[in-house]
Amino acid sequence: METSKNTPIITVKNLTARFGNNIVFEDVSFEVNKGEVLVIVGESGCGKSTLLRIMIGLQKPTAGQVLFQGTDIINAREEDLHLYRQNIGVLFQSGALFSSMTIKENIALPLSEYTDLSSDTIDQIIKMKLGMVNLAGYENHHPSELSGGMRKRAGIARAMALDPSVLFFDELSAGLDPVTAVELDNLIIKTNEALGTTMVIVTHELESIYKIAHRVLMLDKEAKGMIAEGKPMELKEKATDPRVKSFFLRQLPSASAEQRFYDN
């Protein structure tokens, strides 16, 4: 996939995360360009999810800045954070749907919290979002009544409820069968191309990375920071760092493989 857009929508500057004496990463800097799909990779424990949580505004870094269209969300006023949260959508690995609520009620949550829209308008938006993720007609189902892939798609519908500028996904394909994972990849591509939505995705799935990523950032546990940045095929073919080469030159499973490769 290619993108011609090069206007930063998010700028990360000199970010450091530390828990006690344990440095997760330090002095990490990069930009997320408007309209791109940026994938963050790296071994377990390198800080991928921590970085995502900081960018979302759920966790404070030890040092550094995260600028959204020029506003530092790390030190932002509450009203600025409120505005930022309206401009982003988030899907965590578990899907994070409320099990006691129907899919309709789950998707209605951000619409009720951040808008003054009428119930009829909210209902129309919910139907539209569910149609976009191929879940039309499932409004009154509970998460427990859906398959894992359907729950992920419902989570995407909720993340997209407010038409956010940026979507954040943490291990979108984790625990899913190959066919469902491919369907989610296709949904990511379709959403990005149709709506121009910027996406920041944490994953270790090579097949997905090659298919959906415009650009890849690689974190490393030992280096405690970023060790590579670039287009996935360029990193595969031109990387000289053995850690980067090892990650991108793993043998891909065949399309008929019963199990996807996991980098645990």
HELIX and SHEET records of a PDB file:
HELIX    1   1 LYS A   48  ILE A   56  1                                   9    
HELIX    2   2 GLU A   78  GLN A   86  1                                   9    
HELIX    3   3 ILE A  103  TYR A  114  1                                  12    
HELIX    4   4 SER A  119  MET A  132  1                                  14    
HELIX    5   5 PRO A  143  GLU A  145  5                                   3    
HELIX    6   6 GLY A  148  ALA A  159  1                                  12    
HELIX    7   7 PRO A  178  LEU A  195  1                                  18    
HELIX    8   8 LEU A  206  ILE A  212  1                                   7    
HELIX    9   9 PRO A  232  LYS A  238  1                                   7    
HELIX   10  10 PRO A  242  PHE A  248  1                                   7    
SHEET    1   A 4 ASN A  22  ASN A  33  0                                        
SHEET    2   A 4 PRO A   8  PHE A  19 -1                                        
SHEET    3   A 4 ALA A  63  PHE A  68 -1                                        
SHEET    4   A 4 THR A  71  ASP A  72 -1                                        
SHEET    1   B 6 ILE A  88  LEU A  91  0                                        
SHEET    2   B 6 VAL A 166  ASP A 170  1                                        
SHEET    3   B 6 THR A 198  VAL A 202  1                                        
SHEET    4   B 6 VAL A  37  VAL A  41  1                                        
SHEET    5   B 6 ARG A 215  ASP A 220  1                                        
SHEET    6   B 6 GLY A 225  GLY A 230 -1                                        
END                                                                             
